[in-house]
Amino acid sequence: MMKPQRQCQRCGTCCRKGGPILHGEDLALVRRGIVSLPCLVTIRKGEPAFNPFREKVEPAAHEMIKIAGKGASWECLFYDSALFSCLIHAERPMECRLLQCWDTSAIKEVSGRDCLCRFDLIDSRDPIREQILSHEEKCPYGKAMLRLQSLSAPAPPAAALQDLTAIMRADLLLRAAMVEKLRLNLQQELFYFGRPLFQTLHHPRLRVTFSGETLHLALVPPA
């Protein structure tokens, strides 16, 4: 009979599935520079995100800050796949310390609690706070999700596609303006403004194309 697992086997599965969400206890890691802002990505409130405990994608109940992945992968930025080890193991975030793949009760207990948000990490005098608030007002996930869901109707209202197009275009325009003005790199952009809406909002009837830098949405006929 195989003995039940009681310790980490260093297989790397957890780290390859994605970096941790940061909590209040992790604020010291950011302030000390162990984890810097360009190492983080924002999951905005209402953004479709995978819930590992419910094993499905659902709108985020609140804003969360997550350690970024590598390129198109969610593999934790601090995971060294060649050595099967964490580059900041001695000072890793709380979720990493609590996670035990053979017993997830401890990490379930803190899930969704005391999560850090962008304004916990940005200086109160930083003018980019105003741009983040403007982005949230002009490109809200709540409104975008309602419009997206309406595309499932047999005859979706034309206004739904128009509104969704306007929100996605506003998202890209604001990002482009801030990237140019503040010389943001991609990782900084993903922390300050989260992922672009056209990358996170999906529907089987929605087709996204670009003409130059202009985004276009079109309805695909139902199968």
C-alpha positions as CSV (number, residue, x, y, z in Angstrom):
1,M,0.0,0.0,0.0
2,M,1.3,3.4,-1.0
3,K,1.8,5.8,1.9
4,P,-0.2,9.1,1.7
5,Q,1.8,12.1,0.6
6,R,2.9,14.3,3.5
7,Q,5.6,16.5,1.9
8,C,6.4,18.4,-1.3
9,Q,7.9,16.2,-4.0
10,R,9.2,19.3,-5.9
11,C,7.5,18.2,-9.1
12,G,6.7,21.8,-10.0
13,T,3.0,21.2,-10.9
14,C,1.7,23.9,-8.6
15,C,4.2,26.5,-9.8
16,R,3.5,25.7,-13.5
17,K,-0.2,26.3,-12.9
18,G,0.4,29.9,-12.0
19,G,1.8,32.3,-9.5
20,P,0.1,33.1,-6.2
21,I,-2.4,35.8,-5.4
22,L,-0.8,38.3,-3.0
23,H,-2.4,39.1,0.4
24,G,-1.8,41.7,3.1
25,E,0.9,39.7,4.7
26,D,2.8,39.8,1.4
27,L,3.0,43.7,1.3
28,A,6.4,43.6,3.0
29,L,7.8,41.5,0.1
30,V,6.9,44.3,-2.3
31,R,8.1,47.1,-0.1
32,R,11.4,45.3,0.3
33,G,11.8,44.7,-3.4
34,I,11.6,40.9,-3.2
35,V,8.7,41.1,-5.5
36,S,8.6,44.3,-7.7
37,L,5.6,45.8,-9.5
38,P,6.7,44.6,-13.0
39,C,6.6,41.0,-11.6
40,L,2.8,41.4,-11.0
41,V,-0.4,41.3,-13.0
42,T,-3.7,42.7,-11.9
43,I,-6.9,40.6,-12.1
44,R,-9.6,43.2,-12.2
45,K,-12.9,42.9,-10.4
46,G,-15.4,41.2,-12.7
47,E,-12.7,39.8,-15.0
48,P,-13.2,36.2,-16.0
49,A,-10.6,34.2,-14.1
50,F,-10.1,30.5,-13.4
51,N,-11.2,29.5,-9.9
52,P,-9.0,26.4,-9.0
53,F,-11.4,25.4,-6.1
54,R,-14.5,25.4,-8.3
55,E,-12.5,24.4,-11.3
56,K,-14.2,26.8,-13.7
57,V,-13.8,30.3,-15.1
58,E,-16.0,32.9,-13.4
59,P,-15.9,36.7,-12.8
60,A,-13.5,37.7,-10.1
61,A,-15.4,38.9,-7.0
62,H,-12.8,41.5,-6.2
63,E,-9.5,42.9,-7.5
64,M,-6.5,40.6,-7.0
65,I,-2.8,41.0,-7.6
66,K,-1.0,37.9,-8.9
67,I,2.6,37.1,-9.6
68,A,3.0,37.1,-13.4
69,G,3.6,34.2,-15.7
70,K,6.2,33.7,-18.4
71,G,5.2,34.9,-21.8
72,A,2.0,33.2,-22.8
73,S,2.2,30.8,-19.9
74,W,0.9,31.2,-16.4
75,E,4.0,29.4,-15.0
76,C,5.2,31.5,-12.1
77,L,7.8,34.0,-13.0
78,F,9.9,32.9,-10.0
79,Y,9.9,29.2,-10.8
80,D,13.1,27.7,-12.1
81,S,12.0,24.8,-14.2
82,A,15.5,23.5,-14.8
83,L,16.2,23.2,-11.1
84,F,12.6,22.5,-10.0
85,S,12.9,25.2,-7.5
86,C,11.6,28.7,-6.5
87,L,14.0,31.6,-6.9
88,I,12.6,33.3,-3.8
89,H,11.7,30.3,-1.8
90,A,13.1,31.6,1.5
91,E,10.8,34.7,1.2
92,R,7.9,33.3,-0.9
93,P,4.4,34.7,-0.7
94,M,1.9,33.4,1.9
95,E,-0.1,31.3,-0.5
96,C,3.1,29.4,-1.6
97,R,3.9,28.7,2.1
98,L,0.4,27.5,2.8
99,L,-0.1,25.4,-0.3
100,Q,0.1,21.6,0.1
101,C,-1.2,19.7,-2.9
102,W,-2.1,16.8,-0.7
103,D,-4.2,19.0,1.6
104,T,-5.5,22.3,0.3
105,S,-7.6,23.2,3.4
106,A,-5.1,25.9,4.6
107,I,-5.0,27.7,1.3
108,K,-8.8,27.5,0.9
109,E,-9.1,29.2,4.2
110,V,-7.3,32.3,3.0
111,S,-8.7,32.3,-0.5
112,G,-10.3,35.6,-1.4
113,R,-9.4,37.2,2.0
114,D,-7.3,40.3,2.6
115,C,-6.2,40.3,-1.0
116,L,-3.9,43.2,-2.1
117,C,-5.1,45.6,-4.8
118,R,-3.2,48.1,-6.9
119,F,-3.7,51.0,-4.6
120,D,-2.1,49.1,-1.8
121,L,1.1,49.1,-3.8
122,I,1.0,52.5,-5.5
123,D,2.1,55.7,-3.8
124,S,-0.8,57.9,-2.9
125,R,0.8,60.8,-4.7
126,D,1.4,58.9,-7.9
127,P,-0.7,60.5,-10.7
128,I,-1.2,57.1,-12.4
129,R,-3.8,56.4,-9.7
130,E,-6.1,58.9,-11.5
131,Q,-5.5,57.1,-14.8
132,I,-6.4,53.7,-13.2
133,L,-9.7,55.2,-11.9
134,S,-10.5,56.7,-15.3
135,H,-9.8,53.3,-16.9
136,E,-12.1,51.6,-14.4
137,E,-14.9,54.1,-15.2
138,K,-14.5,53.9,-19.0
139,C,-13.8,50.2,-19.3
140,P,-15.8,48.4,-16.6
141,Y,-16.0,44.7,-16.6
142,G,-19.5,44.7,-15.2
143,K,-20.9,46.5,-18.3
144,A,-18.7,44.6,-20.7
145,M,-19.8,41.2,-19.3
146,L,-23.5,42.2,-19.6
147,R,-23.0,43.1,-23.2
148,L,-21.1,39.9,-23.8
149,Q,-23.8,37.7,-22.3
150,S,-26.5,39.4,-24.4
151,L,-24.7,38.0,-27.5
152,S,-26.2,34.6,-26.6
153,A,-29.7,35.8,-27.5
154,P,-31.2,34.5,-30.7
155,A,-31.1,38.0,-32.1
156,P,-28.6,40.0,-30.1
157,P,-29.3,43.8,-29.9
158,A,-27.0,45.8,-32.2
159,A,-26.3,48.1,-29.3
160,A,-24.6,45.3,-27.4
161,L,-22.0,44.8,-30.0
162,Q,-21.5,48.6,-30.4
163,D,-21.1,49.1,-26.7
164,L,-18.7,46.2,-26.4
165,T,-16.6,47.6,-29.3
166,A,-16.6,51.0,-27.7
167,I,-15.4,49.6,-24.3
168,M,-12.7,47.5,-25.9
169,R,-11.4,50.4,-28.0
170,A,-11.4,52.7,-25.1
171,D,-9.4,50.1,-23.1
172,L,-6.7,50.0,-25.9
173,L,-6.6,53.7,-26.4
174,L,-6.1,54.5,-22.8
175,R,-3.3,51.9,-22.5
176,A,-1.6,53.2,-25.6
177,A,-1.7,56.7,-24.3
178,M,-0.2,55.7,-20.9
179,V,2.5,53.4,-22.5
180,E,3.6,56.3,-24.6
181,K,3.4,59.0,-21.9
182,L,5.0,57.0,-19.1
183,R,7.2,54.7,-21.2
184,L,5.6,51.6,-19.7
185,N,6.8,48.2,-20.6
186,L,4.3,45.3,-21.1
187,Q,4.7,44.0,-17.5
188,Q,4.1,47.5,-16.0
189,E,1.0,47.9,-18.2
190,L,-0.4,44.5,-17.0
191,F,0.1,45.6,-13.4
192,Y,-1.4,49.1,-13.8
193,F,-4.3,48.2,-16.1
194,G,-4.7,44.4,-16.1
195,R,-5.0,42.4,-19.3
196,P,-6.6,43.9,-22.4
197,L,-10.3,43.2,-22.6
198,F,-10.1,41.7,-26.0
199,Q,-7.8,39.0,-24.5
200,T,-10.1,38.2,-21.6
201,L,-13.6,38.5,-23.0
202,H,-14.6,35.5,-25.1
203,H,-17.8,34.3,-26.6
204,P,-18.4,31.6,-29.3
205,R,-20.3,34.1,-31.5
206,L,-17.7,36.9,-31.1
207,R,-14.9,37.5,-33.6
208,V,-12.2,40.0,-32.9
209,T,-10.0,41.4,-35.8
210,F,-7.7,44.4,-36.2
211,S,-7.3,46.8,-39.1
212,G,-4.0,48.4,-38.3
213,E,-4.4,49.3,-34.6
214,T,-8.2,49.6,-34.8
215,L,-10.2,46.8,-33.2
216,H,-13.3,45.4,-34.8
217,L,-15.9,43.0,-33.5
218,A,-18.3,41.0,-35.5
219,L,-21.0,38.4,-34.8
220,V,-20.5,34.9,-36.0
221,P,-23.7,33.1,-37.1
222,P,-24.8,30.4,-34.6
223,A,-23.7,26.9,-35.5
